[in-house]
Protein backbone atom coordinates (compact mmCIF):
# COMPACT_ATOMS: atom_id res chain seq x y z
CA UNK A 1 0.00 0.00 0.00
CA UNK A 2 0.89 3.67 -0.09
CA UNK A 3 3.38 4.71 2.60
CA UNK A 4 3.86 8.34 1.58
CA UNK A 5 1.49 10.75 3.29
CA UNK A 6 0.74 14.39 3.82
CA UNK A 7 -0.05 15.45 7.38
CA UNK A 8 -2.83 18.00 7.11
CA UNK A 9 -6.25 16.44 7.70
CA UNK A 10 -7.81 13.81 9.98
CA UNK A 11 -7.91 11.29 7.13
CA UNK A 12 -4.16 11.70 6.73
CA UNK A 13 -3.61 10.90 10.41
CA UNK A 14 -5.76 7.76 10.17
CA UNK A 15 -3.84 6.55 7.12
CA UNK A 16 -0.49 7.12 8.85
CA UNK A 17 -1.71 5.26 11.94
CA UNK A 18 -2.87 2.28 9.88
CA UNK A 19 0.34 2.21 7.82
CA UNK A 20 2.64 2.17 10.85
CA UNK A 21 0.55 -0.60 12.44
CA UNK A 22 0.74 -2.67 9.24
CA UNK A 23 4.51 -2.26 8.99
CA UNK A 24 4.99 -3.32 12.62
CA UNK A 25 2.87 -6.41 12.02
CA UNK A 26 4.71 -7.26 8.78
CA UNK A 27 8.14 -6.76 10.34
CA UNK A 28 7.17 -9.15 13.17
CA UNK A 29 6.50 -12.04 10.78
CA UNK A 30 8.97 -14.94 10.69
CA UNK A 31 11.45 -14.90 7.82
CA UNK A 32 11.87 -11.11 7.59
CA UNK A 33 15.60 -10.34 7.63
CA UNK A 34 17.12 -7.60 9.77
CA UNK A 35 17.83 -5.27 6.84
CA UNK A 36 14.22 -5.50 5.68
CA UNK A 37 13.01 -4.75 9.18
CA UNK A 38 15.34 -1.76 9.46
CA UNK A 39 14.22 -0.30 6.10
CA UNK A 40 10.57 -1.08 6.73
CA UNK A 41 10.54 0.59 10.14
CA UNK A 42 12.42 3.72 9.10
CA UNK A 43 10.04 6.65 9.62
CA UNK A 44 11.05 9.80 7.78
CA UNK A 45 9.49 13.22 8.43
CA UNK A 46 10.01 15.99 5.88
CA UNK A 47 9.70 19.35 7.60
CA UNK A 48 11.06 20.49 10.97
CA UNK A 49 8.29 22.94 11.84
CA UNK A 50 5.86 22.50 14.75
CA UNK A 51 3.77 19.85 12.93
CA UNK A 52 6.73 17.70 11.91
CA UNK A 53 8.42 18.02 15.30
CA UNK A 54 5.29 17.17 17.28
CA UNK A 55 4.55 14.19 15.02
CA UNK A 56 8.08 12.84 15.41
CA UNK A 57 7.88 13.31 19.20
CA UNK A 58 4.54 11.50 19.46
CA UNK A 59 5.74 8.59 17.30
CA UNK A 60 8.91 8.36 19.41
CA UNK A 61 6.81 8.06 22.58
CA UNK A 62 4.74 5.31 20.94
CA UNK A 63 7.86 3.43 19.88
CA UNK A 64 9.45 3.84 23.31
CA UNK A 65 6.43 3.13 25.53
CA UNK A 66 4.16 0.77 23.58
CA UNK A 67 6.13 -1.04 20.84
CA UNK A 68 8.48 -2.90 23.26
CA UNK A 69 5.41 -4.51 24.88
CA UNK A 70 3.44 -5.13 21.69
CA UNK A 71 6.24 -5.94 19.21
CA UNK A 72 9.35 -6.82 21.25
CA UNK A 73 11.09 -8.52 18.32
CA UNK A 74 11.28 -5.32 16.23
CA UNK A 75 11.78 -2.61 18.85
CA UNK A 76 15.49 -2.23 18.04
CA UNK A 77 14.95 -1.74 14.30
CA UNK A 78 12.76 1.36 14.42
CA UNK A 79 14.23 4.77 13.55
CA UNK A 80 12.91 8.31 13.12
CA UNK A 81 14.54 10.95 10.91
CA UNK A 82 13.56 14.59 10.43
CA UNK A 83 14.73 16.42 7.30
CA UNK A 84 14.66 20.20 7.62
CA UNK A 85 15.53 22.72 4.90
CA UNK A 86 16.50 25.44 7.39
CA UNK A 87 19.57 25.35 9.60
CA UNK A 88 17.60 24.22 12.66
CA UNK A 89 14.23 22.76 13.59
CA UNK A 90 11.44 24.98 14.91
CA UNK A 91 13.06 27.85 13.05
CA UNK A 92 10.03 30.12 13.59
CA UNK A 93 10.59 29.95 17.36
CA UNK A 94 13.23 31.56 19.55
CA UNK A 95 16.74 30.21 18.94
CA UNK A 96 16.88 28.94 22.54
CA UNK A 97 13.82 26.78 21.92
CA UNK A 98 15.26 25.41 18.68
CA UNK A 99 18.47 24.46 20.50
CA UNK A 100 16.55 22.82 23.36
CA UNK A 101 14.45 20.75 20.92
CA UNK A 102 17.51 19.65 18.92
CA UNK A 103 19.33 18.56 22.08
CA UNK A 104 16.33 16.61 23.35
CA UNK A 105 15.87 14.81 20.04
CA UNK A 106 19.57 13.93 20.03
CA UNK A 107 19.16 12.31 23.46
CA UNK A 108 16.03 10.48 22.25
CA UNK A 109 17.84 9.06 19.23
CA UNK A 110 15.83 11.00 16.66
CA UNK A 111 18.09 11.83 13.72
CA UNK A 112 17.75 15.48 12.64
CA UNK A 113 19.16 16.45 9.23
CA UNK A 114 19.24 20.22 8.71
CA UNK A 115 20.21 22.31 5.71
CA UNK A 116 18.90 19.60 3.38
CA UNK A 117 16.24 19.45 0.68
CA UNK A 118 14.19 16.48 -0.51
CA UNK A 119 14.48 16.28 -4.30
CA UNK A 120 12.49 13.14 -4.97
CA UNK A 121 10.17 10.80 -3.09
CA UNK A 122 10.34 7.20 -4.31
CA UNK A 123 8.35 4.14 -3.28
CA UNK A 124 10.73 3.03 -0.54
CA UNK A 125 13.20 5.90 -0.28
CA UNK A 126 13.77 9.63 -0.72
CA UNK A 127 16.57 11.53 -2.46
CA UNK A 128 18.07 14.21 -0.20
CA UNK A 129 20.46 16.97 -1.25
CA UNK A 130 22.71 18.86 1.16
CA UNK A 131 22.17 22.55 0.38
CA UNK A 132 25.80 23.48 1.10
CA UNK A 133 27.76 20.71 -0.62
CA UNK A 134 25.03 19.84 -3.19
CA UNK A 135 25.74 16.18 -2.42
CA UNK A 136 22.83 13.83 -3.03
CA UNK A 137 22.07 10.77 -0.92
CA UNK A 138 19.23 8.25 -0.92
CA UNK A 139 17.63 7.35 2.40
CA UNK A 140 15.39 4.31 2.86
CA UNK A 141 12.00 4.90 4.45
CA UNK A 142 9.11 2.64 5.30
CA UNK A 143 6.86 5.63 5.98
CA UNK A 144 7.45 9.16 4.65
CA UNK A 145 5.47 12.03 6.15
CA UNK A 146 5.38 15.35 4.30
CA UNK A 147 4.65 18.14 6.79
CA UNK A 148 6.02 21.21 5.07
CA UNK A 149 4.43 23.87 2.89
CA UNK A 150 0.90 25.25 2.71
CA UNK A 151 -0.65 23.66 -0.35
CA UNK A 152 -4.24 24.72 -0.86
CA UNK A 153 -7.20 22.32 -0.81
CA UNK A 154 -8.75 21.64 -4.25
CA UNK A 155 -12.03 23.16 -3.06
CA UNK A 156 -10.22 26.39 -2.17
CA UNK A 157 -8.69 26.54 -5.66
CA UNK A 158 -12.14 25.91 -7.16
CA UNK A 159 -13.60 28.81 -5.18
CA UNK A 160 -10.77 31.09 -6.29
CA UNK A 161 -11.68 30.31 -9.89
CA UNK A 162 -15.38 30.90 -9.27
CA UNK A 163 -14.86 34.35 -7.74
CA UNK A 164 -12.20 35.40 -10.25
CA UNK A 165 -9.17 35.44 -7.95
CA UNK A 166 -5.54 34.81 -8.88
CA UNK A 167 -4.71 31.11 -8.44
CA UNK A 168 -1.12 32.00 -7.54
CA UNK A 169 -2.35 33.30 -4.20
CA UNK A 170 -1.97 30.60 -1.54
CA UNK A 171 -5.58 30.95 -0.34
CA UNK A 172 -8.77 32.96 -0.82
CA UNK A 173 -8.22 36.70 -0.74
CA UNK A 174 -10.39 38.28 1.93
CA UNK A 175 -10.82 41.83 3.12
CA UNK A 176 -10.15 43.12 6.63
CA UNK A 177 -13.55 41.74 7.76
CA UNK A 178 -12.79 38.26 6.35
CA UNK A 179 -15.23 38.64 3.44
CA UNK A 180 -14.14 36.89 0.24
CA UNK A 181 -13.35 39.34 -2.55
CA UNK A 182 -15.04 38.61 -5.85
CA UNK A 183 -14.77 39.96 -9.39
CA UNK A 184 -17.78 37.88 -10.44
CA UNK A 185 -20.93 40.00 -10.53
CA UNK A 186 -23.09 36.88 -10.06
CA UNK A 187 -21.65 36.42 -6.57
CA UNK A 188 -23.52 38.72 -4.11
CA UNK A 189 -21.26 41.20 -2.35
CA UNK A 190 -20.33 40.30 1.24
CA UNK A 191 -22.06 36.93 0.94
CA UNK A 192 -19.08 34.70 1.69
CA UNK A 193 -16.59 34.54 4.53
CA UNK A 194 -13.35 32.53 4.75
CA UNK A 195 -11.26 31.71 7.81
CA UNK A 196 -8.36 29.46 8.72
CA UNK A 197 -5.99 27.93 6.16
CA UNK A 198 -8.30 28.74 3.25
CA UNK A 199 -8.16 32.50 3.93
CA UNK A 200 -5.22 34.74 3.09
CA UNK A 201 -5.47 37.55 5.63
CA UNK A 202 -2.76 40.17 5.33
CA UNK A 203 -1.19 41.86 8.33
CA UNK A 204 0.24 45.33 8.04
CA UNK A 205 -1.07 48.26 6.04
CA UNK A 206 -2.39 51.50 7.33
CA UNK A 207 -5.40 52.19 9.52
CA UNK A 208 -7.23 49.01 10.46
CA UNK A 209 -4.95 46.77 8.41
CA UNK A 210 -6.68 47.81 5.20
CA UNK A 211 -5.14 46.52 2.01
CA UNK A 212 -4.83 48.80 -0.99
CA UNK A 213 -7.23 46.66 -2.98
CA UNK A 214 -9.96 47.47 -0.44
CA UNK A 215 -9.53 51.16 -1.29
CA UNK A 216 -8.98 50.65 -5.00
CA UNK A 217 -12.18 52.43 -6.09
CA UNK A 218 -11.50 55.48 -3.92
CA UNK A 219 -7.85 55.59 -4.97
CA UNK A 220 -8.82 55.28 -8.64
CA UNK A 221 -11.13 58.29 -8.33
CA UNK A 222 -8.36 60.20 -6.56
CA UNK A 223 -5.85 59.34 -9.30
CA UNK A 224 -8.24 60.15 -12.18
CA UNK A 225 -7.79 63.89 -11.86
CA UNK A 226 -9.26 64.76 -15.27
CA UNK A 227 -12.30 62.49 -14.67
CA UNK A 228 -11.74 60.70 -17.97
CA UNK A 229 -12.61 57.27 -16.56
CA UNK A 230 -9.02 56.07 -16.86
CA UNK A 231 -5.67 56.68 -15.17
CA UNK A 232 -2.91 57.70 -17.58
CA UNK A 233 0.83 57.44 -17.01
CA UNK A 234 1.24 60.86 -15.41
CA UNK A 235 -1.68 60.31 -13.05
CA UNK A 236 -0.43 56.82 -12.20
CA UNK A 237 3.00 58.21 -11.33
CA UNK A 238 1.48 60.80 -9.00
CA UNK A 239 -0.67 58.29 -7.13
CA UNK A 240 2.21 55.80 -6.80
CA UNK A 241 4.48 58.45 -5.31
CA UNK A 242 1.75 59.49 -2.91
CA UNK A 243 0.91 55.95 -1.83
CA UNK A 244 4.57 54.93 -1.39
CA UNK A 245 4.82 57.40 1.49
CA UNK A 246 1.95 55.73 3.36
CA UNK A 247 1.94 52.09 2.20
CA UNK A 248 5.27 50.20 2.11
CA UNK A 249 3.83 47.50 -0.15
CA UNK A 250 3.40 49.96 -3.04
CA UNK A 251 7.18 49.96 -3.45
CA UNK A 252 6.91 46.52 -5.03
CA UNK A 253 5.45 48.26 -8.09
CA UNK A 254 8.41 50.62 -8.27
CA UNK A 255 11.81 49.71 -9.69
CA UNK A 256 14.76 49.34 -7.32
CA UNK A 257 16.24 52.79 -6.93
CA UNK A 258 19.71 53.72 -5.79
CA UNK A 259 20.35 54.32 -2.11
CA UNK A 260 20.59 58.05 -2.71
CA UNK A 261 17.21 58.17 -4.40
CA UNK A 262 13.96 58.68 -2.54
CA UNK A 263 12.15 55.45 -1.66
CA UNK A 264 9.05 56.67 -3.49
CA UNK A 265 10.69 57.85 -6.69
CA UNK A 266 10.35 56.10 -10.06
CA UNK A 267 13.71 55.39 -11.66
CA UNK A 268 13.26 56.52 -15.21
CA UNK A 269 10.31 56.99 -17.50
CA UNK A 270 10.89 53.61 -19.14
CA UNK A 271 10.33 51.85 -15.84
CA UNK A 272 7.02 53.62 -15.37
CA UNK A 273 5.99 52.60 -18.86
CA UNK A 274 6.83 48.98 -18.04
CA UNK A 275 4.59 49.18 -14.99
CA UNK A 276 1.76 50.62 -17.07
CA UNK A 277 2.16 47.96 -19.74
CA UNK A 278 2.08 45.19 -17.14
CA UNK A 279 -1.43 46.07 -16.02
CA UNK A 280 -2.84 47.75 -19.14
CA UNK A 281 -4.52 44.63 -20.55
CA UNK A 282 -6.66 46.65 -22.99
CA UNK A 283 -3.53 48.42 -24.37
CA UNK A 284 -5.25 51.82 -24.38
CA UNK A 285 -2.45 53.65 -22.61
CA UNK A 286 -4.63 54.17 -19.53
CA UNK A 287 -5.70 51.94 -16.66
CA UNK A 288 -9.38 51.16 -16.14
CA UNK A 289 -10.76 50.57 -12.63
CA UNK A 290 -10.36 46.81 -13.04
CA UNK A 291 -6.75 47.16 -14.24
CA UNK A 292 -5.96 49.66 -11.49
CA UNK A 293 -7.40 47.25 -8.91
CA UNK A 294 -5.18 44.49 -10.28
CA UNK A 295 -2.14 46.73 -9.73
CA UNK A 296 -3.17 47.36 -6.12
CA UNK A 297 -3.72 43.63 -5.58
CA UNK A 298 -0.22 42.96 -6.94
CA UNK A 299 1.24 45.32 -4.34
CA UNK A 300 -0.84 43.76 -1.53
CA UNK A 301 0.37 40.27 -2.46
CA UNK A 302 3.75 41.14 -0.92
CA UNK A 303 2.27 41.90 2.49
CA UNK A 304 2.87 39.40 5.27
CA UNK A 305 -0.01 36.99 5.87
CA UNK A 306 -1.19 35.82 9.25
CA UNK A 307 0.31 32.42 10.13
CA UNK A 308 -1.78 29.38 9.17
CA UNK A 309 -2.24 28.18 12.75
CA UNK A 310 -5.16 27.02 14.88
CA UNK A 311 -4.74 30.12 17.08
CA UNK A 312 -5.45 32.41 14.13
CA UNK A 313 -8.37 30.28 12.94
CA UNK A 314 -9.85 30.25 16.44
CA UNK A 315 -9.79 34.04 16.72
CA UNK A 316 -11.23 34.35 13.23
CA UNK A 317 -14.02 31.92 14.15
CA UNK A 318 -14.93 33.98 17.21
CA UNK A 319 -14.91 37.14 15.09
CA UNK A 320 -17.20 35.60 12.45
CA UNK A 321 -19.58 34.25 15.10
CA UNK A 322 -19.97 37.71 16.64
CA UNK A 323 -20.42 39.27 13.20
CA UNK A 324 -23.11 36.81 12.07
CA UNK A 325 -24.93 37.12 15.40
CA UNK A 326 -24.92 40.90 15.00
CA UNK A 327 -26.19 40.56 11.42
CA UNK A 328 -29.00 38.26 12.56
CA UNK A 329 -29.99 40.68 15.30
CA UNK A 330 -29.95 43.63 12.90
CA UNK A 331 -32.09 41.74 10.41
CA UNK A 332 -34.55 40.83 13.11
CA UNK A 333 -34.90 44.47 14.06
CA UNK A 334 -35.08 45.68 10.46
CA UNK A 335 -38.78 45.43 9.72
CA UNK A 336 -38.40 46.42 6.08
CA UNK A 337 -36.22 43.39 5.37
CA UNK A 338 -37.92 40.48 3.58
CA UNK A 339 -37.62 36.96 4.89
CA UNK A 340 -36.43 35.67 1.51
CA UNK A 341 -33.14 37.62 1.47
CA UNK A 342 -30.06 35.43 1.71
CA UNK A 343 -27.17 37.86 1.30
CA UNK A 344 -25.55 39.86 4.07
CA UNK A 345 -26.44 43.17 2.44
CA UNK A 346 -29.31 45.62 2.85
CA UNK A 347 -31.54 46.96 0.09
CA UNK A 348 -29.12 49.74 -0.78
CA UNK A 349 -26.25 47.26 -1.20
CA UNK A 350 -24.41 48.24 1.96
CA UNK A 351 -23.15 45.52 4.26
CA UNK A 352 -25.20 44.90 7.35
CA UNK A 353 -23.26 45.51 10.56
CA UNK A 354 -19.79 45.87 9.02
CA UNK A 355 -18.25 46.02 12.51
CA UNK A 356 -14.57 46.55 13.24
CA UNK A 357 -11.88 44.92 11.08
CA UNK A 358 -10.47 41.61 12.28
CA UNK A 359 -7.32 42.01 14.30
CA UNK A 360 -5.14 39.07 15.24
CA UNK A 361 -3.56 39.05 18.68
CA UNK A 362 -0.69 36.61 19.09
CA UNK A 363 -0.94 34.95 22.50
CA UNK A 364 2.14 32.76 22.24
CA UNK A 365 3.13 29.36 20.83
CA UNK A 366 3.44 25.85 22.24
CA UNK A 367 5.16 22.77 20.82
CA UNK A 368 5.23 19.32 22.43
CA UNK A 369 8.51 17.37 22.26
CA UNK A 370 7.44 14.02 23.71
CA UNK A 371 8.36 12.37 27.03
CA UNK A 372 6.08 14.87 28.79
CA UNK A 373 8.25 17.77 27.65
CA UNK A 374 7.08 20.91 25.86
CA UNK A 375 8.31 24.37 24.92
CA UNK A 376 6.47 27.67 25.02
CA UNK A 377 7.19 31.12 23.61
CA UNK A 378 5.24 34.19 24.70
CA UNK A 379 5.32 37.77 23.42
CA UNK A 380 7.97 39.80 25.18
CA UNK A 381 10.93 37.41 24.75
CA UNK A 382 9.68 34.93 27.36
CA UNK A 383 10.26 31.19 26.87
CA UNK A 384 9.58 28.13 28.98
CA UNK A 385 10.67 24.51 28.56
CA UNK A 386 10.34 21.17 30.28
CA UNK A 387 7.77 19.16 32.25
CA UNK A 388 6.08 22.19 33.83
CA UNK A 389 5.46 23.65 30.37
CA UNK A 390 3.86 20.34 29.32
CA UNK A 391 1.49 20.54 32.29
CA UNK A 392 0.61 24.07 31.25
CA UNK A 393 -0.01 22.78 27.70
CA UNK A 394 -2.47 20.21 29.10
CA UNK A 395 -4.30 22.98 30.94
CA UNK A 396 -4.51 25.26 27.90
CA UNK A 397 -5.65 22.38 25.69
CA UNK A 398 -8.34 21.43 28.18
CA UNK A 399 -9.57 25.01 28.48
CA UNK A 400 -9.99 25.21 24.70
CA UNK A 401 -12.35 22.23 24.61
CA UNK A 402 -15.77 23.61 23.74
CA UNK A 403 -17.99 21.63 26.14
CA UNK A 404 -17.68 19.71 29.39
CA UNK A 405 -18.41 16.54 27.43
CA UNK A 406 -15.32 17.11 25.29
CA UNK A 407 -13.25 17.94 28.36
CA UNK A 408 -14.15 14.59 29.98
CA UNK A 409 -13.55 12.66 26.74
CA UNK A 410 -10.12 14.21 26.25
CA UNK A 411 -9.16 13.67 29.90
CA UNK A 412 -10.36 10.08 29.58
CA UNK A 413 -8.13 9.51 26.54
CA UNK A 414 -5.12 10.86 28.43
CA UNK A 415 -5.90 8.60 31.40
CA UNK A 416 -6.28 5.50 29.19
CA UNK A 417 -2.96 6.24 27.49
CA UNK A 418 -1.15 6.48 30.84
CA UNK A 419 -2.71 3.31 32.31
CA UNK A 420 -3.12 0.97 29.32
CA UNK A 421 -1.02 2.57 26.59
CA UNK A 422 -2.04 3.69 23.11
CA UNK A 423 -4.68 1.81 21.16
CA UNK A 424 -3.15 0.15 18.07
CA UNK A 425 -6.25 -1.72 16.90
CA UNK A 426 -7.46 -1.26 13.32
CA UNK A 427 -10.85 0.30 12.62
Phi, psi and omega in degrees: 000176180289133178236020176243121189226150164274163179231082185226322185238170181299320179301323178297317180296320179295321179293319178297315180302313181293322182294315179296320178297318179297317181294322177296319178295315181296317181294339182276352181290149176295146176094353179275120184287166184298319180297319178296317179299316183296317179290320182294325185257024174268113182258121185244128181246120178264113182118119182253029174278188182304319182295310180297319181294314181293324177296312180300320180294319181292319177296320178300316179297320178298316181291328182277322188263326188251320184299318180302330179275324184271322182226068185297335184284346183241002187299333182272000183254358184273139177218153178233131179230134175250129176249120184238131180289325180284178183281350178203157178284162183050049186289347176274354179262175176302146182301328179293324178290317178302317180295317180299315181295318180297319180293321179294316180296326177296319178294325182281351181085016176273121183280123180247118178252115181252165180063033183229154182231136177276119182267328184207139176249115179259182184297316183235017181197171175227149177261123184243136178243128173288125186291337181274307184271347184065015180282136181255137176225156179246125182247131178289147178206130174281322177228131177241123181249123179260110183233042178229154180087169182229058179297139183279153176287145179306326179294323178296317178298322178297317179295320178302319178295318183294326182262006174077031179265161180288123182291345179287342178287139189293341181204183181294132177282125179234158178275188185290350176251018175067021176271134182291129177283144182218136174263357181270118182292342179282347178267117182303139179298140176061028183260358185220132176247155175221137179222168176074211184297334184275001181244132177258095182259121182273140172255151184101186185094177187251140172059089177075024178057032180287135174274158180299324182296334177290338181249016187302317182297314180294320179292324178297316178295323179292322181286326183281075185296320183274004177055040181270354182088007178209155180255115180274182186298316181295317180293323179295321178297317181297314183291325178295316178298320181292316182289328182297335179285335184251331185236108182301329184293341181292340181294343178290343176273348183261147178292159179290118181265167179288163183298331182281342182280157176293145182294342182254007182275156177256122188278087175093145180293330181294325178295317178298321179294323177298320179295316178300313182297328182297324185253350181277078183295328182278351178056043179260354183087357176227160179258127174283176179300318181295318180291322178296319178298322178298322178295319179294322178295324177299319178293318181294335183296342180270356177290154178286134178269156172296147180296147180275073182237165179295328181297317178294313181299323180295315179293324177293321178298318177296321179296315181295319180300315179295321181295313182293324176296319178294321178297316180298319179294319180294321178295320181297324181274352182265094188294338182278354182279138179273151183288346182276348184294140181240346181271166181265037180233156178271182184298330181271007175088357181275147182292137175286134178043070181298329178065186178277153177297153177291136178228122181274132177244114181283122184261353182125174183223139174248158168207129178270142184242010179082168179056036180057038177238144178211165176233152181218139176231127180244155176303143181098021175063039177250130176231157178214143181221161171105196185294317180300322178295324177295321177296321177295321178300316178302317181296316179295318179299315180296321182292336180275352175294136190291316187235166176295329177299313179296322179300315180292322179296316180294315178298323178296320178297318178297319181295316180297322180296319182292319186276312187249355182087179183281146180279121180251010181290152178273144176210000000 
